[in-house]
Amino acid sequence: MARVPKCSESISTKVAPKRLYFHAMVGRFAPSPSGYMHLGHASTYLLAWLQTRTQNGTLLLRMEDVDTQRCKPEFANAWRHDLTWLGLHWDREVPAQSERGAAYANAMAALAKQDLVFACACSRKDMEEAVRAPHEAWGAYPGTCVHEGLPLDGAYAKRLKYPEDAFVLQRADGAWGYQLAVVVDDGAQGVTHVLRGMDLAESEAPQRFLHAALGQPAPQVQHAPLWYGPDGHRLSKRHEAVGVQDYRQKGWSAKKLWGHVGQVLGLQEDAHEALPEDFLEAFERHPLRSAPIRPAEGLPLWA
């Protein structure tokens, strides 16, 4: 079994100055187009944009639509429109995960050669979360099928022999697992830096394991704070958080929205109108906060 890489710290205390970067920096926007963008997403993508732009890096856009049952083209188009309206411009869009099945199959074959893959006959109910980003606490796989010796070419789910939790690489219906797809894409696309929501913090260790097993460098990872409403619930698609498009339809300008977000993130002292580039200097001066965000009144969060 491949060695488990040591997990680095999730939160960096400061953005490294430009002179310390000797290799080209590549960041990415990687939305899951299963719904519309809300303020939590916008906040995280602003920070990812600032991280890349302060280091003169390249920013990719990748639609993580591996969950084809929930991800829709209309959502992907809405994400592109919202990012553009917000002024969070990317440099290049790379193929969506729904177009990358052959690459994932090659990666799984490489893992199988290392005896890191086993077939699993557990029910579909146990597997239905496999292609979704793990926003909730993980439940460790009990090891039911690890030693059953089921054929890898059979109609079974394929799991990774990962010490902490044997997560799904591919469902029995052929859908690819989130962890495998993300790691393969980051490696193939040369991603060096990832800044994503704190809800994905538990993905860092298994993804580093996969990067090591596939013989590719793992990107540096930071996690952005999550947004919570006054009722204590985290902003999410499933809980009908107000979408960026809702603000636009109600007459908000992107500058007005960024003014509020910038104040909440500590990038400016008040909520005066701003553009993403107005936050570049403040982003370099201040550490990335990890504490949850509970915005002040005056910023509607729920539909």
Secondary structure, DSSP 8 states (H G I E B T S, - for coil): ---------SS-SS---GGG--S--EEEE----SS--BHHHHHHHHHHHHHHHHTT-EEEE------TTT--HHHHHHHHHHHHHHT---SEE---GGG-HHHHHHHHHHHHHTT-EEEE---HHHHTTTTS---S-------TTTTS---TTSSSEEEE--SS---EEE-TTS-B-HHHHHHHHHHHTT--EEEEEGGGGGGHHHHHHHHHHTT----EEEEE--BB-TTS-B--TTTTB-BHHHHHHTT--HHHHHHHHHHHTTSSSS-----GGGGHHHHHHS----S-B---TTS--B-
